[in-house]
Every structure is written in structure tokens, then in C-alpha cells.
């Protein structure tokens, strides 16, 4: 059984007839295409050519799911979804946008608290599945509320029965409580969509990392190991992992040359701009309560033991242990990549740099544990993943499971896939379709283990 928009119980087979979906896009052809595509679902489909019209429609009828394009005149998708979040918080919000809208997408994720993120050109099946997952959360919330109300009413009624019915009363109450607990657990699992928001952030960061590709994920993986070695709590480890994964989110909106150039080679004004990124990173996450602690770690991961760091010039114990962990591992990884000295360095050189700056830049305990328990894994994993770049191959010869050895970039300079990404069947189909649409062939470089 499910609960329809009026709070009434309906059979699950008819639930699709009870929902209303609103599509907002300034291109009439796209709206027509979406209406045709979802006509057979039985959902009530509404369309609007801009955010203002979309809000008018939502005043007139209850909307369960709204799917909005990012780039629209008068009111952007980010502004529209923010208004929807404030006025209709129970409406599921889904964003559709292209790679070029990265900064606007971040704004929509922060302020509009979107449930799902669909890239253009979209896949109809993926879009429908995303909408259906959103509807599932709505229905589970309604059903859970209904069951809790029903449980309360049953308890009041059963208490009035005589002693002979006490056993049945207890049994029925336990069943209802177990059902409510099960639904609550299921709802929490579905709200793992929160994790998809984290993935969106991480993917946006990786798209902007350039020569740092994979840096954030490596730092996150090893920061969690270091935190565990030090004995930090499970919740603390999770906060550190998320902060490490997103520690460079403040770089997303910065110019390419600041992102790709070693700090020592930047001009004075560029260095000043770069030092703003921990503050921007914290600010971008403050609207998401579960990430507040991670946001603090992000703000302070560039601070030093002697107060020479930025942005706040904190000293010693004023810097949280999570921020110190991220600072050590991020510096180590960037040193190897060449973002400290201007040229790529070996693991041992990076380790010596940490030791030589212990007590001034880095915390001694964190460095000691890193060198003893984490650094060996860096070297071992690097050896296990040693690769050589094969000759470029065409999409005709690419296969599932292959791993990119270089970023895949269009002739116009648009980044499609990042180095290290594993090829899937869906990716192959999309690349081939793009080749057909643009009438241009791609050369793809893959990794080959020695």
C-alpha cells in the first residue's frame, strides 16, 4: 500500500497515477520532448518555460517532483530551486545542467539542496530512475507518518479493551512499531542520496583538478587510514574523510593558471587569491549541516604549527587534528606531483620535506604516524598500479573495464573524462554518440599494467 497526494491509502500499482511532475526549461523543444517521453508513465506532467511560471504552477497545484534546467533567463535554475526549497521543502528537486555550468551547479546544490543531478545531454532512463527514487522517498515519508498515526490510534483503542485482549494488544503494537522502525530504516537508506551530493562535489572538484587529477580522492583515502591509526572516533574519521575529499572545493571557481601552477611560481596577487580557497571551501558547505565539521577542517587545513599558515594564522593546538591530518597528506601528495618545488619528486623526497618542516609547518605526531603507517601504502599502491601509456585507440576498440591514462578532452577544450576513470558500457555508448553528433573522432589513451 502507498499514500496518495491526499493522504489516502492506494494500491502500489496505481501510485504513478497520483503524482505530479514539473519540468522547467527555456527551450520549448526540450519541454515537448520531456512531455512525450513521460506521457506513458501516467504521471501528471506540467511544463514551464521559466522559473517564474514554474512558481505560479506550484501555487496552483501540488507538485511532487520538479526538474529544472540551470541556464534560463530572468531566473536561473539555482535561484528557482532555492525558492522551491524554501517555499515547498517537501518537493523533490532535480537539476539538469551541462559541464560548463560547474559553478552554478555548486550554488544550486548548496542553496537549493537538490536531490539529484542530471548532466546534459541526459539519458531518459537515468532521468526516470532519479525521479522514481525521489518519489519513493516522498511515499515512504507519507506511509511512515500514516503508520505512526495509525499506531497511536490503535494503542488508544486497544487500551480500552478488557484484560483478555491484552496479549493481542501487545502483539499488534509490537508489529506496528516494528513496521514503523523498518520503514524508518528504509527511509534512512534512501536518504543516502545525501551521499550522491558528496559525489557530485567530488566529481566537480576532479573536473577542475587538471594535473592534480585524483589528488582529492588519494588524500581522503589515506587521511582516513591515518585518523584510524591515531585512534580517532568513527564519526571523526568520517568527518576527516569528507573534508579531505572536498578540501580543494574552494579552487573550483579559480582561474586555471592558479590551479595548475605551483604556489611558489604564482605572482603575489595570484598567491593572495589562492590563499582564499580554504575560506571559499568552508563557505560552500555551510548550508549543509552534516558537513559543518568537515567545513571547519577545510578552512584550517593550510594552517601551520608556528602560525605561518593561512587563512587565520592559527598556532599549534588551535588547529583541529583533522585539519592537521589533511594538511600533511595533501602537502605530501602535492610535493610528489610537483606543486611544491615546481617539479615532480620521489616519495622519499616528499617524506624528507615533511620531517624537515615538523614543528614549524606540520604536527610531529601526525607526521610520525603518517611515515610509519600510511606512507608505505602510498609506495605499495603506486607500485601495484604502475602503468605505461599505450598507443591511442579509437572508440571502436575500447572495452569495458579499461582505465584512462590521460584526460579525454574535446577539440574545443571541454573535459569529458578524467585520467584514472574506469570505462563502462554507458561511457562507451555516450562517447560514440558524441562522435556521431559532432562528426569528430576521439583518440583514447588507456592504462596498461606492467
N, C-alpha and C positions, 0 to 999 in steps of 0.2 A: 504493500500500500504506500501511496505518496500523499502529499498535501498540495492542493492546487493553490492558485493565487488568492482565493477567497478563504483559505484556511480549511477547506473541506477535504475529506478523505476521498481519494480516487484511486482506481486501479493503476498499477505501474504502466500497463500497456497503453494507457491513454494520456500519460503525463505530457508527451510532446505537444498535444493539442492545447495545453493550458499555459504555455509560456509565450513570452513576447520578447523579440529581439529587435534592437535598433541599430542600423548601420549608418554611420555619418562619414561622408566623403564629398569633396567638392567636385568630383568628376562623375557626371551623370551616368556615363557608360559603365563605370565600376559599380555604382549602386544597382543599375539594371542587371548586371551580371550576377551580383550577390543575391538579388531578389529571385532571379531564375534558379540559381544554384540551390537555394534553401527553401524553395516553394514546396517541394515534396516532403519536407520534414514535418509539416503540419503546424509549425510554429507561426505565430502572428508576426509578420515581418513589417517593420516600419523603416523608412529611409529619410534622411535629411541631408541637404547639400552644404550645411554649415553648422557650427556649434550652437548658434542662436536658435535656429529652427529645431535642432535636436532637443534643446532645453524646453522649448514650447511643447513639443510632442510629449516629453516626460511629465509635464504638468497635466496633460490631458488624460494620460493612461499610464498604468503601472508597467514599467519596463524591467524585465529580469536581467537581461544582458545587453550592454552597449559596446559596439565595436567601432572604434574611431580611427580615422587616418590622422597622421601627425601634421602634415603641411596643409593648412587650409587658410583662406583669407579671413580677415576680421577677428577670428578667434582660433588659435592654434589647437591642435589635439591635446597638448599638455594643459592648456588653460581650460578647455572644455572638460577633460576628465577630472581636473581638480575641482571644478564647480560641481560635477556629478558626485564626486566623493564626499563633498561637504553637505550637499542637499539630499542625495539619495545613497547613503552609505551602504545599503544592502544590495544595491545593484552591482552586478559583476562587471568590471571594466577591463576591456581588452584593447591594446594598442597595436595598430598596423603602421609600420614605417620602413624606410629603406636605410641602407648603411650610411648614407650621407647625413642622416638625422641623429647622429650619436648623442650630441649634447642635449638636443631637445628631448630625446628618449630618456636620458637620465633625469631631466626635470619632470617628465610625466611619471616616471617610476617613483620619484621622491614625493611629489605633491599629489599626484592622482592615485597613488597606491594601487597600481594596476595589478590585475590577477594574472594576465597573460601578455606575451609579447610575440607578435607575428611579423616576420620580415616580408617585405615586398620584393619580388612577386610571391604571393602566398600560394600554399598548397591547400586546395579545397578541403581535403580530408583532415589535414592538420588543424585548419581553422575550425571545422565542425567538432573535432575532438576537444579542442580547447574550450569551445562554447559549452559542450556537453559536460566537461569537468566542472565548469563554473556553475552550471545548473544543478549538478549533483550536490555541490556544497549548499546551494540555496535550499534544495529539497530536504537534505539531511538536517539542516538547521530547523526548518519548519516541523519536520517529523519529530525531531528530538524535543522541541518545545511542546508539541502536541502530546507526546508521550509523558512528559513531566507533569503537564496539567492533568492528563488522564490518571496518572499515578496518584496525584494528590486527591482527586475526586474519589478514586476507588478506595483510598485509605480512609477518607471520611465516611464513606458509605459502609465499608466493611466493619469499621469500629462500632457501628450501631447494631451490628448483628449479635446474636446471643453467643454464649460460650462455646456452643457446639460447632460454630463456624470459624473459631479462632485459627485452627490449623489451616483451613483454606485461605483465610485472610493473609496469614503469614506467607503461605506459598505463593499466592498471587502477587503480593507486594514484592517479594524477592524476584519473581520473574520480571516484573515491570522495571525494577531497579537494575537488574542485570541487562535488560534490553536497552535502557537509557544509557548505562555505562558503555555497552557495546557501541551504540550509536555515537556517543561522545568520543570514544577511541577512534572510530572510523572517521569522524569529523576532523579530529586532530591529524590523522594521517593524510587526509585530503588537503588539510591546510599546510601540508608540506610544500604546497605551491609557493609558500614563503621562500623555500629553498630555490625555487626557479627564479625568484627575483635576484637572489645572490648570484646564480649562474649568469643571469643577464648582465649584472655588473661586471662579473669576472670576464665574460666574453668581450664586453665593451673595452675593458682595460687591455685585454690581449690584442684586440684590433689596433690599439694605439701604441703598443709596446715597441714595434719595429725590431731593432737589434736586440731588445730585451725580451723577445718572444719567449714565453714560458717562465719568465723570471718570477712573476707573482705566484704562480702555482708551485714552483720549486720552493720558494720562501715559505709558503703556507704549509706545505708538506713537512718540511724539516723543522719549522717553528713548533709544530705540534709535537714532534718527537722530542725536541729539546725541553719543551714545557713538561712533558711526561717524565723525562729523566730528572728534572728538578723537583718533581713531586707536586706540581700544581693540580688543583681540583679539575674534575671533568668539565664543569661549566667554564672554568678559567681557560682550560685548553681549547674549548670550542670558541670562546671569545678571541683568543690569540690567533687561532686558525683563520677565522673570518677576517680579522683585522689584517693579517698577513696577506690573505688572498686579495684584499681590497686596498692595500696600503698605498698604492700609486693611483688611486682613483682621481686624486686631485690633478693629475697630469693630463687627464683626458682632453680638457679644453685648451691646453697649451700648444704653442707653435711646434711644428715637427723638429726644428733645429734644436730647441731646448730639450726635447725628449731624447733625441738621438745623439747629442753631443756630450762628452764627459764634462762634469761640473767644472773642472779646473780650466777647461778651454772656453767656457762661456764668458761673455763680456760682463762687466759689473752689473749693468741693468738686467741682463739675462739671468745672472745668478740671483739677483733680488727677486725676479719673477719666479724662478724655480723654488726659492725658499717659501713661497706662498702655498705650495701644493699640499703640505700637511694640514693647513687651515682649511683649504678648499675641500680636502678629503673628508675632514670631520664634518664640515657644514653639509656636505651632500648626503650624509647618513643620519643626521639628527632628527629627521622626520620619521625615522623607523625605530620605534622604542627598543626592539630586541637587539639593535646594533649600537646602542648608546655607549656601552663599554668598549666595543671594538673601535668606535669612532674616537674615543679618548686615546687608545693605543696608537691609532693612525696619526693623530695630532702630534704625539710625542716621540714617534719612532726615529726622528732625526736629532733628538736631544743628546747631549754628551755628559759624561760623568763630571767633567770640570766646568760645566755651564757654558761651553763654547758652541753648543748646538743651536738649533732653531726649531720652532718659531719663538719659544718663550724663554730660552736661556735657563732652563731648569738645571738643578745640580743634584747629583747623587740620588738619594732616596726620594727626591721629589718626582723622579721619573718612575712610572709603574714598571714592574718586572716584565709585563707583556710587551711594552714598548721597547725595553732593552733587548729582549729576545729578537724581536723583528729587526731592530737596528743592526744587530750583529750579523744575522744571517743575510739580510738584504745587502749589507756592505760587502760581505764575503762573496756573494753571487755576482754583484756588480764589479767587484775587483777582478774576478776571473774573466768577466765579459769585456773588461777594458774601460769601464766607466769611471774608474778612479785615477788610473795612471795614463789613460789615453791609448793603451794597447792591451791586448789580451794577455792574461797572466796564468801561470800554473796554480794548482791548488796549494802547493807549499808556500808560494809567494804570498798568496792571499792569507794563509794562516799566519805567516810572519807579520803581516801588516796588522792583524788583529792583536797579536801578542805585543808588538811594539807600541800599540796605542791603548793597551789595557791600563785602566786607571785614569786616563785622560778622556778618551772618547768612549771606551767600552767598559762594561762591568766585568770584573775579574771572574766572578763565579759563573756568569753566563758564558764567557769565553772559554773557561776551563772545561765546562760540561760540553760545550759545542765541540771542542777539539777532541775530547775523549770519546763521546758517544754519538755524535752526529756527522762530523767531518768524514770519518771512514766510509759512511754510507754514501756521501757525495761521490767519493772516488770510485767506490764499487759500482754504483749505479751508472756512473759515466763510462766505466769500462764495459759494463754489460750492454750499454746502449751505443757503443762505438759504431759510427756509420760512415759510409762513403757515399757520395752523391752519384747516382747512376746517370747515364745519359738521359736527356729529357725524352719523355714518351708522350704519345698522343692519347687522347681520351679513348680511342679505340682499344688501346692495350692496357688501360688502367683497370685494376681489380680491387674488390672489397678487401679491407684489411691492410692495404698499403699505407705507408706513413709519409707525409710530405717532408721533403728535405729542404724546400725553400718555400717562402710565401708565394701564393698564387695571386697574381695581380693582373688586372685587365690592361690592355694597351693604353687606356685613358688614365691609368694610375690608381684605379679603385681596388682596394684589398678585398679579395673574395674569401681566401682561406689562409690560415697562418701555418708557419712551419711547425711540424710536430703533430699536426692534426691527422687523425686516422680517417681513411677514406671509407665511406659507407655507400650502399647502393643508392640511397637518396641523393647523396652528393654527386655521384657519377651521373645520375639522370639530370640533375639540375645544371651541371656543367655542360653536358651535351646539348641541353635545350638552349642554354645561353649561347653556345657556339652557333646553333641553328638560327637563333634570333638575330645575332649580330653579324653572322656570316664571317666570323673570325675564328681561327683555330688556336687552341691553347697548348703550350708545351709544359708538361708537368714533370717536376723532378721529385723522385721518391727516394726514401732511405733504404739502404741495404746493409744488414749487419755483417760485420767481418767474421 
